[in-house]
């Protein structure tokens, strides 16, 4: 919002101020460098990647990096470029549990599907692509069955793809039934065949559902099926299969990865939102399927944005301002006042970035400044500044009022935080109250692992190849990825780590106390490594 309001073409019409709890921007995407430690590691809040269909995000970030290139005084040398920071990747892996407790990994090169632009055409283009390409998928299944089964001609009567993208629900179902009849007896002996069958089911059930629910033609209103859970929607709309086939059909690793990406565990995922996101991930990417970052997300995304906004666009930032109350006007339709706890004295004077002499550019520290001369001198636990707890070194509170201090408010606060005291005043609006009460949230946990030669639990044992990002793996750290491209931005005494791995997953039983939660995450990570990093 600050970026759009402060665009040069607006001619300075808007006076923009950002109020931020704590010392860093980005929320869950914030990161910090342990700048005062001997090993200056980058500390993240989880795995962060930018999907290739994030067009608005890329537009803003490319604009930001272009501004830095044109005005090098904004970002001290060495100037980072887009190509330095954002590392393209194409492969996605999902995990399949084996009966013995070990795991198989399914590799998907999404570039084989090919991209297309324009969300308005996403359904039609998917159906066209499915009809044009499912013949190859069937041929791959046929080839695998030919090696494992004597019935090599089982696909002769399968429906051929039609011209013009016409999709017949009955023909799709009949085709899958033919595959299932011959594949099901030998699925247990071939991971590739299970992968192909699961892929064919997900595509077939999705195509059948889009046609049956009238989403094959504009307007493609995915919200019409959001009352359905995604799994149940696939089961209801797709080919009929026995419950014993769930692991390769409506509860396959492909489907579970959709739930895992939003940390839902066994909770429902709206079918419309799941379809829209999955289609965009598979087909809506531009240039590359997704991007990792070669440094912390805070330094790749939020530091450049902050510097351009503050130094080039005259946007004001007020760090250490924790909103404690939001009041509506008498009609209940607009924000009338906001009260902040100023978490430290002289908060307006706080400068958030610190110089990193090894890198040559400023970074977000993992702790607020505590040097003499900083407004935050002392031994205060920094965690309090990113929590709901009152600051022990707070200044007098600040209340800003509509008409006197602001004209309009953009509320950039997570829904979970609005269920507490902060949202009391807002819940007087019935629509807002329903939104807060009906939106589900999930705590998450994350770990970062640095491996040196000879370490037990070396990621090589997990078959993590360069660039691998995997979803749907073993709980509780069900998403994991290698992040070696970050190591060059970290400093270490010898011996230097050779591998860096990030793990994250849902944390449904997260303790309320910060210290207890950290201890639980450490226990969970050790248990996960003992069981799966062998």
N, C-alpha and C positions, 0 to 999 in steps of 0.2 A: 504494500500500500504506500509506504514512504517513497519507494522508487517511482511509482506511477505518478504520485502527486507532485513530485519534485522534478519531473521531466523538464528539460530546457524549453520545450515547446509550450509549456504552461506559463512561461514568462514570469515565474516567481509569484503566481497568484496565491499560492498556499504557503502558510507558515506552519511547518511540520515539526512536531516534537514527539520523540519516541521515549516512553517510560519503560524501563527494564528492571525487573527484579535481579539482584546480584550483579556480577561484574562482567558477564559475557552474553553475547547474543546467540540465538539459534535454538533455544529450548533443548529438546532431545538431540538435535543436530549439533549442539555446541560441543566443542572439544577444547582441550587445554594441554599445554606443553609443561612438563615438569622441569621448568627452566632453571630452578635452583638446585637440582639434583646432579649427581655425577653422570648419570645416564639420562639424558633429556628425552624421555619417551613422550609420545603423543597419546593422550588418554581420551578415548571416545566413550560415547554412551551406547554403543551398539554397532551394528553393521550398517553403513550408509552407502548406497549406490544411487545413481541417477539413471532412471529408465530412459530408453531412447525415445519414448513418446512424450517426454516432459518438454514440450515445445516452448511453453511460456517461460519455464525456468531457464532453458538454454538461451532464449532471446534476451532475458535480463542479464544473465551471466556474460554472454558474449558482448553485450553493450557495456557492461561494467569493465571487462578486461580491455576492450577497445579504448575506453576512456582513460584507463591507467596507461596504456601504451602511448596515447596522445598527450598525456600530462604526467610524465614520469615523477614529478615532484610529489604526487599523491602516494606512491608506493616506493619507498627507498630501494635502491639497487641491491641485489640484482632483481630486475623486473621479471616477474613470473608471467608466462603466457598461458593461454588456454591449453595448448598442447603439452606444456610442462606439467599441468595440474590434473587434467582429466584424461584417464587412461581407458581407451575403448576395449570392450569385451563382447563376445558373441555367444559363448556357451553357457547354458544353464544345466545344473545337475539336480536331480531329485533322488532321494534315498528310498530303497525298497528293503524292508526287513526280511531276513531269511528265517526259516523255522528254527535254526540253531542259535539265533540271537545275533548273528553277524549281519552285515548290511551289504546289499548290492547297490551300485550307483548307476543311474540312467543318465546318459549324456545327450543333451539336445542342442544341436547347432541350429539356432533359430534363423540364421541367415538363409538356410535352405528354403524357408517359407517365402522369403522376399517381403519387402515392406510395401505399404501403400499409404498415401497421405490422405487426410480428410476424414474426420470422425463421422461425418454424415454418411459416408459410403461404407462404413466398417462392416455392417452386416451383409450387405449385398456382395461386397468384395470377398468376404469370408466364404460365402456360399459359392461364389464363382471359383475361388481358389480351391475350395474343398472338392467341388465336382471335377475340376481340371486335374487335381493332384492326388485324389484318393486312389486312383488306379495304380500309381506307383507304390503307395502304401500297401495295397492289396497284393501287388506283385512281390513286395518284400516279404510279406507274410507267407505267400505261396512258396517262395524260395526257401524260407526256413522250414516250412512244413515238408517240403520236398526232401529235405535232408533227414527229417525225423519221422516221417509218416508215409505210408505207401499210397495214400490217396492224393496223388499229386495233381489231379485234375479237378479238385473240389471247387475251384473258382470259375469253371467254364461258364456256368450259368449266371455268374454275378452280373449285376447291372453295369453296363458301360457308362462312363460319364457322358452326359448330354451336352449338346452345344447350347450356348446362351445362358448357362448357369441355372437351368431349370432343376429344381430339386423335388423329388417325389418322396414323401415320408415313407410310404410303403416300400418303395424300392430300397431306400436306405436301410430300413429295418431288415428286409430280406437279405440284403448283402451281408450285414453284420451277422445275421443268423447262420448264414453259410460259413462264414469265418469261424464263428463260435463252435459250430458242430464239429469241425475238423481240428480246431486248435485246442479246445478245452482238454482233451485227453492227454496232451503232451506239454501243457503249459509249465508244469513243475520242473521239467528238465531243461528249459531254455529261458534265461533272463531276457534275451533279445526278443523272443516271441511274446513274452509277457508285456514287454515295453510296447511292441507294435500293436498288440491287441488292446492294451489300455489306451494308446493314442487313438486308435481307430474308434474305440467306444466313446471317448471324450468328444472327438470331432463329430461322430455320428449323432450321439445324443444331443450335443449342442445344436447341430444343424436342425435336427428334428424338432427340438424345443423352440427354436427361433421361428420355424415355419408354423408350428401348431399354435403359438401364441401371437401370431400376426406381427412379428418383429422383422420379418424378411423384407418388408416394404416400409418406406418412410411414413410417418416419423418413427425413428427407432427409439421408442420410449422405453428404455430398460427398466424404469421404475415400476412399470406395470407388473413385473414379476418379482419385485423386491419382497413381497410377502412370503415367497417361497424361500426355504433354505436351499442353497446351491446343490447339495447332494440329493435332497429329496426331489428337486426339480429335474435333475438328470435321470433319476430313477423313474419318475412319473412320465417324462416325455420321451425317454430313450428306448432302445431295444429291451425286451424283456429278458432278464438273466436271473438265474437262481441266486439266493442270498450267499451261497458258498463262493460265488464269483465276485464278491464285492472288492476283493483285493486287486482285481484287474479291470474293474468297471467303475461303478459309482463311488468307490472308496479307494481308488488306485493311488499310487504315489503322486501321480499328476494332480489328482483332485485334492489330495491332502496338502500338497504344496500351496495350493490356492488359500487354504485355511491358515497354513503356517506363515505365509507372507504377511498376514494381518494379525498374527498372534492370537488366533481365535480358539485354539485347542479344540474342544468338542462343542463349542458354542456355534450358533447359527451364523452363516454368512449369507447376506441377501443375494439371491440369484441374479438379479439385474446388475448389481454392482460387480459381482464376481465375473459375469460374462463380459461386461464392458472392460474391466481391467485386464482380463485374460486375453481378449481380442487385441487390445492395445499393446500388451506386452509382446504378443506373438507377431502382430502384423503392423502395428502403428508406429514402430520405431523409425527414426530418421538417422541416416548415416551409420549408426551402430545400435546394437540391441540394448546395451547399457554401458555405463561408465563407472569405474572406480576412481578414487581420488589418490593422488600421489603424496598427499599430506593430510593432516587432519581436516575434517569438514569445516571446522571453525576457521581455519586459515585458508582453505580453498574457496569457501563461499562467503562466510560472514565477515571476515576481516576486509576483503576487497570491497564488499558492499558498504560496510561501515565507513571505510576511508573515503570512498567516492561520495557518499551521502554527506558525511560531515565536512569534508574539505573542499568538495567541488560543487555541492548542491545546497549548502547552508541548512541542512537538516540538523536539528538539535537533538542530542541524546542525553537522557537523565538516567544514569545507572544507579543501582541500589535504591530503587523506588518500587516497593512491593505494594500493589493495590490490595487494600483491605476491605473496601466497601464501594459499591456502585449503586447510586440512587437514581430512580426514574423520575420523570416529571409527573405532574398530577394526572395526566391522561394515561400514563403508563406506556407511552409510545416512544420515548426518547430518553437518553441519559441526561440527567440534570446535574450530577456532581459525582466526582470520584475522589476518594480519600486514599492517600498513600502513606505507608510507613517509610520514612527516609532511614534506611537501614544503617547508615553511617553518618557521621558529621561531615559537613562540607561535601555532600554527595555530588553536587553539581560540578565540583572541581576534579572529579575522578577521571583519569585518562586510562583506558582499559588495556591497550596493547603494550607489550614490552619488546625491547630490542633483543634479538637472538643473534649473538655475535658469530656463531658458526654458520648461520644461514644468511645473515645479512639483511633480513627484513623482519618487521615486527610480527609477533604472534600473540595469541590469547594465552595467558598463563593458566596453569591448573589451579592456582590460588590467587586471590586478590593481592595487589601490591601491599607489602608490609614494611617496606624500607622507611627509614626516617624521612619525613617530608611528605609521605603519602598520607591521605586522609584516613587510612585504615592502619594505624600502627597498633601493635599489640598481638595477643595470642588468641584472638577469637577464632573458633572453629569455622572455617569457611563454609562448611556444609549448611550452616544455619541460613546463609544468604540465599540459598536456592530451595529452601523448604517453606512450609507454611508457618513455621515457628517465629515468634517475635525475635528481633535482633537485640542482643544484650547491649549494644553500643548505639542504639538508634537515636536519631535527632528528633526534633519536634515533628509531628505529622504534618502532611500537606494536603489540603483540599482544593481541587480546582473545580470551577463551576461553569456551566454552559452559559454563553453570552459574555461572560467576563474573561474567561481564560481559554475557552475553546468554542468552536462552532459545531464540530462533528467529531465523533469518536469511532475508531476502528478497534474492535476488541480482539486482540490476538492472544487469547487465553484458552488453554485446553479445556474441554468439557468437564473433565474430572475435577479440575480446580473450582468449577462453578457450582459444584454440588455442596460446597462448604459455605462458610460465612461470606466469602466474596460474592456469591451469587444470590444471597438472601433478597436483596432489593430487586434484582432482575427477575426473580421468579414471580413477581407480581404480574408479569405479562404472561397470559395463559399459553400462548404459542411458544414462548421461550422456555417456560417451565416444562412443557411436554418434550421439547427438544432435549433438555438436560436430562430429564428422567428416563427417556426412551433410548438414549444413545449409550451403548455399552463401551466400557473401556477395559484395558487389561494392563496391569503392571508388567514390566519386562525386566530381564536380567541379562548381563553381558559380561564377557571376560576377554582379555587379550593375552596371548601367550607368545613369548619370545623363546626360541629354541636355539641353543648352541650345539656344536658337534657332540654327539654322544649322549644327549639328553634322552632320558626315558620318555616315551610317548612322542617321539619325533613324528611330525605330521606325515612323513613319507609312508608311515604305516597305515595312514588313513587314505592313501592314494590321492592326496590333494595335489593336483597338477597346477602349474602356473596359471593364475587367473581364475581358478575354479571358485564358483559361488554355488553353494548347495542349500536347498530347502527341503523340508519334509524329512529331516534326519532324526536321530534319536533325541527324545526329550531328556532333560529340559533344554539343552542347547541345540535346538532343532535346525538352526541356520548356522552355517559356518563357511568361512572363506579364507583363503590365503591372501595376505596383504603385503607381500615382500616389497612392493614398489614404494612403501612408506619408509623402509629402513634407511634409505639414503637421507631422509630428513630428520633422523634421530642420531644422537651421539651416544657412544658407549665406550667404556674402558674395554680392553681386551679380556677375554675373547668376544668378538662381536657376534651377535645372533645371526644365523643364516636363514631363519624362517620365522615369519610372523603370522599368527593365525588369530582371527576374530571369531568369537562365538556369541550367539544370543538366542533368546527364546522367551516364551511366556513365563510369568512369575505369579501365578494366581494366588499363592499363599504368602505373598511378600509381607514380612513384618512391618509394622508401622515405624519402629525405631530404626534410624539409619545404621547404627552400629550392628544391630541384630540382622538387618537385611544384608549388609556386607558380609557378615560371617556366614549367612545362609548361602549366598552366591558362591563364596569360596568352597564350602562343602559340596555344593551341587557340581561345581566345576571339577573338583578332584574326583568325585564319584563318576562323573561322565567320562573323564580321561581314563580312569581305571577300567571302565567297562568297554570303551569304544576306541581308545587310542592304543591299540595293540597290533 
